[in-house]
Amino acid sequence: MNIGFLGGRFDPVHFGHLGAAQDACARYQLDRLIFVPTAQAPHQSQRIHAAAGDRLAMLRLATASQPQFEISEFELGQRDVSYTCDTVRHFRRLHTQDRLFWIIGGDQLARLHEWKGIDELAGLIEFIVLARPGHPRQPAVDIPGLRLHGCAGRLAETSSTGLRDRVKGGLPLDNLVPDAVADYIARRGLYQRRR
């Protein structure tokens, strides 16, 4: 099987995430796409705004109609910062015979050499690099054995930061997140300006 993994905070999940996942599935004939929400990513200094349970619930709502989409709680169960190399080792043990792909945005490519255990990662998994608006594709970094595959899909310019700002400003999330996710955010009062 061909299995893709898309990691992130998903704070909140939006159509940019879902479109990227669909494009990667179509382009590389992925049998499964596993979303991997992180507890705390090592290269992102911004804090996580919604609790893990809320981010997980929103992901479940957003992916419910896509049978090839799954969600892993592996990183959410870790006590410390989540490193991709630890996560990939975990999945490689579970999927010894499968072809595994880690999906990243094109803006992350130039920083791959900074990832913990990248030399080992290059041997464990292949990378699908998504084109991102406003971020020209960076030249490949010199990492022995690194396998990169481009994906010029419809990755939207939507950002979770922008969506949180919209909620704080009282603006709607129509056509930016699935309706069920927008309803969940409103019902739970997520991302509201604190008084």
N, C-alpha and C positions, 0 to 999 in steps of 0.2 A: 504494500500500500504506500501511497504518497501522502504524507501527513504534514500539514503546515501548522506553525505556532505563531500567534500574534500576542506579544506581551505589551503591557501598558497599565497605566493607572485607571483608565476608563472612568474619568471623574468629571463629567459623565461620559458614557459611551454615546457615540453619535453616528450619523450616516457616513461620515468620512471613514470611520473605523470599519463599518459594515461594507461599504463600497470597496475599500481596499482588500478586505477579506474575500469578497466575491470575485474581484478581479484576479487575485492570486490563485484562487481555486480554479477559475476558468483557464487562465494562462498556463498553469502548470499541472492541470488535471489532478488536483488534490482530492483525495477521497474523503479526507476529514480536515477540518480547520479547528484548532483548539485555541480558544482565547485564554490567556494566562494573566489574570489581574495580579498586580504586584502589591505587596504590603508597603514596601518602600524601595524605590529604585535607587541604585548607587549614584547615577549620574544626573539625577534630577533634584535640585536643591529645594524646589517648591514643595510646600507641605501638601498632603492629601487632604481634601476638604470633606469628603463624604466617608462615612465609616465603611469598613470592608463589607459588611452585610448589605448596605445600601448599594454599593457598587456592584456587588454580585447579583442582587435582585434586579438591578437595571439591565445588566448583561443578559440575565435569563429572559427578561421580557423582550429585549431587542433581538435575541437569537431564536426565540421559540418557534418561528415559522420556517427556519432553515435547518433541515435535517442533517446536513453535513457539518453544521456548527456545533461545537461542544465547548464546555468551560471547565478548566482545571482550577482547583482550589489549592494546588500544591504550594505556590509562593505565599498565599495568604496564611498558610499554616506554619510558615517559617518564623522563627523568633527574631532574626536579625535582618539586615539588608539582604535583598534578593539579588543574587548574581546569576546571570544567564547561564554561565558554565555549570553551576550546580543544578539548575533546572534542566538543562539539556542532558546532563549525566543521568538524571532521574528518568527522563523520557527515553533515553537511549537504552537503559536497562529494561524498560517496559516494551520497547519496540525494536528488538535486536535485528530483525530482518527487513524493516521498513526504511523507506527513503524519507528523511526528515528535513524540513525547511524551516528556518527562522526568518520571519518577515520583519524588515526594518524600513524606515523611511530613508529616502536618499540623503537627507540632512545628517543622518547618523553614520554614513559610510566613512567619512573622513576621521571619525572618532573610534572606529573599530579597534585600532591598535591599542587604545586605552582600556579596552574591556578586559576584565580579569580572566585569565586563562584562555585568551583568544587563540593561541597556538593550538591548544587542545581542542577548542571549539571548532577550529577549521577542519579538524579530522572527524568530528562527530556529526556535523550538521552542515547543510548548504544554506546559503542566504538568498532570499528574494528581496531585491532592493526596489522599493516603490518610488516612482517619481513623485516629487512634491512640488506644488506650485510655488514659485518664488525661490526654489532651491535647485539650481542647476546640478546635474549629476556630477559628483566629485570623481576624480580619477581614483582607480582602485589603489588601495594601500598595499604595501609590500608585505604580505603575510603568507608564508609558505603554505601551500595546500588549500588556501582560501578559495571556495567555490561560490561565485556570485552569479545571480541571474536577475536581469532587469525586468521590470514590470511597469509599463507606461499605461496605467489605467486611468480611472476617473477619480483619483484621490482628491477629495474636496479640500478647500482651504479652511474648512470648519476646524475650530480648535476647542478643546474642552475649556480652556481659559476664557475664550470669547463667549462660550455658552453660559458659564458661571456669571460673567459680567452682565449678560442679557437678563438673567434671572434677577440679579441684584438691582438692575435698572427697571424691573417690572415689564420687560419686553417678552413677547411670546417666543417659543421655541419651534413654531410650526415649520415643517419641512427641513428641520435641522437634526431632530432626533425622532425616533418612532413615537407615535402618539402615546403608547403605553408607558414609555419612559418619561415623556413630558407630564403625563398624569401622575406618575409616581413621584416625580420631583415636586410637583405642586402639592400633592397629598401629604408628603413627608416634610414639606417646608425646607427642602434642601437648597443650599446656596443663597438663601435669603440674607439680606444685609442684617447684621446683628445690631440690636439696639442697646 
